[in-house]
Amino acid sequence: MLLQESAGCENEKLRPYPYESNVESKNGCTVYREDFQNEASGWPNKERYHYASGAYQIISTTHQAEAHIHPFSAIGGYSPGGDIGSTEPAVGVPVANGPWFGDLDASVSVELRSEAGSGDLAAAAGLVFHLNDRGYYALIISRSTSGSRGISFKLVKKYHFATAAQDLTPWREAPLSDLVAGPQKKASVQCRGKAISVFLQGQAVAKLDDDDFDEGLVGMVLYGKGRAIFRDLLAEEACDGRQAFRLNTPDSRSSK
């Protein structure tokens, strides 16, 4: 079965899909909102990646062997198979669910609890998008590489057959003045064709072109050894070029 047939609701006998309770149409565009309150909404729910009281949690404890890839499923989302406690940091632990998106605006709030390491050895977590049968993109954040109170970020792409992700940007420091206090950081992307724009806490921080993966699922990922807690996943189809990207950050709301 092709990936898009599995993830894209081709088999009508399986409908309604669990995630469909969180999908709506707005001005003719698909909007997918996940607050992780309902454990029947279709996300993989196992020991180390599961729902957690209005959030979703991924945990990785050791990194000795490569993860096995679990097939895509219309009713079970996407997750690595086997024991992710033995996942190599470069392989990552991605999970995904929901409808299929091409051009989109997507965001998730991330709380990262790294156990050890620094730089590429530190835990990093964030937003997965355009995850398909070939691979995915991910906007990941980690603690500051300079030792400051800020955070670092980079955009990567990962082919399923490869043992490591490819950097589309190097690690970059996010300006501390642009960050809202608290453990949760909002990571957002805007995709229009091959153009990918990156936002942290509603502030534009990077833009580049890459078109290896032009459509797929949205989700989250954890690299390295640690724990990541995710809240408020949002993906909006950009089916009209006039559609604005709504950041809806605490800063932007308070300024109105």
C-alpha positions, 0 to 999 in steps of 0.5 A: 500500500502506498503511504498516501493511501494509508495516511490520506484516507484512501480506504473509506472502509476505515473511516472515520479516522480517529484524528478526524474529530480534530479536523475542520474546514475553514474557508475551504482549507483543512485545519487540524488542531490537537490538544492531546486531551483525547487519548482516542485521537489516534496518536501512538500510545506506548510506554515511551511515546504517549499521551500525558495529561493534555500533552504528548510525551516522547522519552529516550533513555539510551542510544545503542542501536538504530530504531526500526521503522514502523509502517504508516497507518491510517488508524495508528499514526506513525511511530518507530517500532521496537524499543526507542530506549535504544535509538541512536540520537541521529536517528531520532524518534518521530511520531505523526498523525492527522491529515496529509498537507502540502503547503501549510502553516504548522506549530507546536509548543515544546518543553525539552528536558535534556538529560546529558550532553551538549551541541549535537549530543544534547537532546533536541526536539520539535516539529515534524512536517511533510513526513512521508514514505521517503522522510521528513523535515523537522524544526528542532530546538535545544538548549543554548550552545553558548551556555546562555539562558536562550535556546538554539535551533536548526532545520533538518531533513531526514531520509528513512534509509539514512542513519543521520539527519541532514542539516539544512541550517546550522545550530543558531542562537535564538535572540533571548529578547524574543523569547517568552519566559517559561519552559514551553517554546513555540516552534512554527513553520510556513511552507509555500512550495519549496520555500520554508520559513521558520519562526520561534515564539512568533518571531521569524528566524530563518528562511530557505528553499528545499523541495525534497519532501513536498507533502506529508503528515505533521508531528513531533520528534525527539533526538538524543537522550532525554524527555520532550513534552509537546502541546497544542499542535496546529496545522493549517492548509494554505490552499489560498495564496492570500491566506495569512500566517496566524502566529497567535503568540502570547506577545501578539495577543497582548499587543492587540 
